Amino acid sequence: MPDTKVIAVVGATGAQGGGVVRAIAAHPDGGFTARAITRKPDSDAARALAALPNVEVVQADSDDEASLERAFAGAYGAFCVTFFWADMSAEHELAQARNLAAAAKAAGVRHVVWSTLEDTRRWVTDDRMPTLQGKYKVPHYDGKEDADAAFREAGVPTTFLRTSFYWENFIYFGLGPQRAEDGVLALTFPLGSSRLPGMSSEDIGKTAYAIFARGDEFVGKTVSIAGEHLTGDQLAESMSRALGEEVRYNDIDPDVFRGFGFPAADEVGNMFQFKRDFEAEYAGPRDLDFTRSLNPELQDFDTWLAANAGKIPLG
Ligand SMILES: NC(=O)c1ccc[n+]([C@@H]2O[C@H](COP(=O)([O-])OP(=O)(O)OC[C@H]3O[C@@H](n4cnc5c(N)ncnc54)[C@H](OP(=O)(O)O)[C@@H]3O)[C@@H](O)[C@H]2O)c1
């Protein structure tokens, strides 16, 4: 396919990158092929990607800039994401982002879509929540905007894609409903009455694909996306309908959440408190109509639940 442009996709066996690869495979006439990057080309996940049309699988590690440069060679575009939850270190994420930016520059990549989030410290300027990892409020947010500079300083044409909370967190991240002492399922986190911008992680990939397909339109711009903005009560109401059983929203104090004791409870508690206290600043830019204009298949929460409610573990 001599006329197609290669998009190198970091994190291809994961949620966001996998969505980008599947979006490219789903558009055989879209003018792109995917180069799916993995550390383990022999894994089942990598083999499943290799079986898709218009997809090749290559090996690289985001900790190894030279391997990224080889993987990016000849590519028109690169979808770049870092992996905060691998070791929960914002400094490690920053180092990986620097490797990605330097490799993209060296390989002459013409368009990077960088999956990022905003620096909450712009709004959280007081001591309402603890400082984590020495200087962050929400490390997996703050470190990502810090890393935006790596792409700017490298001089790589970049779209800064600000994503949202995955609804898959209700399946895989321990944030699903737990049975309370009275036997009723409850969603428990400190969101108050604010709305949580959320989306299916698969839609992040579809939207990134659309950004590549629009050419240079969003280069140098920040694009903020979500599938729906819902309060805790609204999330619980939708879950009740989808599960056929009452789910209630249990609003708690952020300090109580931070004290739950699971790894990163403080980080996740800070994240919800930020979204609770700065709803307008956080949800406002994540325009749903704009996101849908990029990705017409964008799911709302009820649509996502229709396909996924059965996977939510009921504690
Ligand atoms: N959960 C949420 O609600 C949410 C919302 C917005 C943003 N985020 C952000 O999303 C990011 C993670 O993206 P994701 O959810 O798509 O990840 P994921 O599903 O956990 O997948 C990560 C993939 O990346 C690969 N990987 C891990 N370390 C690597 C390395 N050193 N070099 C190359 N590849 C590596 C792994 O593939 P191999 O093993 O095949 O190499 C893995 O399959 C995090 O930084 C998080 O903060 C999460």
The ligand as an ORCA input file, in Angstrom:
! r2SCAN-3c Opt
* xyz 0 1
  N      -7.772      4.993     33.745
  C      -8.250      6.181     33.375
  O      -9.391      6.555     33.657
  C      -7.378      7.102     32.550
  C      -7.966      8.224     31.990
  C      -7.177      9.095     31.240
  C      -5.831      8.827     31.092
  N      -5.285      7.704     31.661
  C      -3.852      7.470     31.460
  O      -3.689      6.441     30.525
  C      -2.344      6.000     30.617
  C      -2.264      4.511     30.305
  O      -2.853      4.239     29.067
  P      -3.690      2.910     28.865
  O      -4.784      2.865     29.879
  O      -4.031      2.851     27.442
  O      -2.627      1.820     29.275
  P      -2.820      0.241     29.494
  O      -4.151     -0.224     29.003
  O      -2.432     -0.042     30.894
  O      -1.757     -0.367     28.483
  C      -0.476     -0.005     28.535
  C       0.245     -0.788     27.447
  O       1.458     -0.106     27.255
  C       2.522     -0.981     27.146
  N       3.667     -0.515     27.936
  C       3.778     -0.433     29.272
  N       5.010      0.001     29.597
  C       5.675      0.188     28.428
  C       6.972      0.615     28.090
  N       7.886      0.906     29.029
  N       7.306      0.703     26.794
  C       6.443      0.382     25.813
  N       5.178     -0.054     26.079
  C       4.824     -0.141     27.377
  C       2.026     -2.348     27.567
  O       2.167     -3.155     26.433
  P       3.229     -4.351     26.280
  O       3.232     -5.094     27.574
  O       2.625     -5.107     25.130
  O       4.537     -3.704     25.939
  C       0.535     -2.161     27.891
  O      -0.316     -3.048     27.199
  C      -1.874      6.331     32.036
  O      -0.787      7.200     31.996
  C      -3.094      6.980     32.683
  O      -2.759      8.030     33.557
  C      -6.041      6.830     32.347
*
